Amino acid sequence: MLIIGERINTSRKDILEAVTEQDTKFIQEEAIKQVEAGATMIDVNAAMMIEKESEILAWLVKVVQDAVDITLSIDSSNPAAIEKALKVHRGKALVNSISLELDRYQGLIHPIKEYDCLVAGLCLDERGIPNSSVERAEIALNLVKKLIEDGVKPSDIYIDPLITTLSTDPKAGQVALETIRNLKTANTEVHIIVGLSNISFGLPVRRVINRAFLSMCMALGADAIIFDPLDQHLIEILLASHAILGQDKFCLNYIDAFRKGKIKND
Amino acid sequence: MLIIGERINTSRKDILEAVTEQDTKFIQEEAIKQVEAGATMIDVNAAMMIEKESEILAWLVKVVQDAVDITLSIDSSNPAAIEKALKVHRGKALVNSISLELDRYQGLIHPIKEYDCLVAGLCLDERGIPNSSVERAEIALNLVKKLIEDGVKPSDIYIDPLITTLSTDPKAGQVALETIRNLKTANTEVHIIVGLSNISFGLPVRRVINRAFLSMCMALGADAIIFDPLDQHLIEILLASHAILGQDKFCLNYIDAFRKGKIKND
């Protein structure tokens, strides 16, 4: 399972400041903390920088990989920014994300192939985000088909069911979970990637919602999660969910994490 | 959804003492606390009392229903004890639990019909607990069929997938979740009841495992949960899961619980 740390994102005030001031040390500490907490991949996002996005994203890739020996999730909808970041990235990056929107697809498919990337694909086409899980799964399966026709390996494709916000859309959770279920039923090989935290936007104590949603997504078969690994209770739920799903035989990791103080009595 | 408080069980030392000393006040406070925390049904279990089980179980029913206006889950494998408890129970009790074991079935089916009860049915027959989820679902569907033939209403039947213990059986979680999934796929009307805490027996910080397992079971469609409602983080996960699954429109319950201090920042 890919455990992707989400914190290096210019929508966060402290990251925006660090990026603006080219504060290498702050960014690298954010990366190190996330890896120490359990992240196996780091997401970098500079979308707030708009005109400087390409330059900043490439800078983030270099700075983060100088600090941690890990591959990155290059998080942008801008093909030029993604291509520039891939040029400096070492190892097999995750391009986050492609979709069936024509311009986005055409702009991204070549660098994805050229740099042999993992790719996150959104359940989204020219018509926008479908409301129903059936339509989302259809779009996802069309996207998977197109990516494979264009030479991407099936095992490199991760589908993002698109997480909307519960506080404005009471069906947000159901539709996302049903989309995962439909996709896993239609194609047992398809990987699922979930950006966890959108679900709880605007609600009090968002982390509680995120925790419940994490184990639900894992129970339905999510293969990659983007979240904040510095939320210790979220890591606890992740470790517990691995144990429950038989991905941690005899709970050895869980027990080891407890001994190291990563799972606390409360 | 039935939210069943599990605390009044003579396997707990303080309950055993209170029962032995006929400490009505202690038992009633346990009942009141659980209802205040969110339980919509209270489980009573006196299995540790062996020879006195019948008498004690009936006493517990009376004592608890004198304190809280709620129906009970009568938790025993002893038909005589269940019948005696049902005689004094007010309202529609849950008989917890029947199975396809011959003696148990024959001993329980008459009181279940006579007192018009809800019934929890175990995925279990004369051969014991099957290892695979497919066999468990088969037994469950046979049990549902037999109960309906014997006059029990389908809507009164709750199937217990049987939760074994992760620390000794790495597949315990998977098999339970797959059984729920198989049953809900085979028969969308079948209700599922889950006794949460067995899963974590023998592990450190059991409550973390229970929390992850709660939202997983809910995501797969559990209709009744037996657990300790005094674990506040478990109630938080329950409320969050209801919101995610669209059972709490616009998260009004979740937000209300937050305002009342039932969901805390941590």
Interface residues (C-beta under 8 A of the other chain):
Chain A: L166 S167 P170 K171 A172 G173 Q174 L177 I199 L203 P204 V205 R207 V208 I209 R211 A212 F213 S215 M216 M218 A219 L220 H233 E236 I237 L239 A240 S241 A243 I244 L245 G246 K249 F250 C251 Y254 I255 F258 I263 K264 N265 D266
Chain B: L166 S167 P170 K171 A172 G173 Q174 L177 I199 L203 P204 V205 R207 V208 I209 R211 A212 F213 S215 M216 M218 A219 L220 H233 E236 I237 L239 A240 S241 A243 I244 L245 G246 K249 F250 C251 Y254 I255 F258 I263 K264 N265 D266
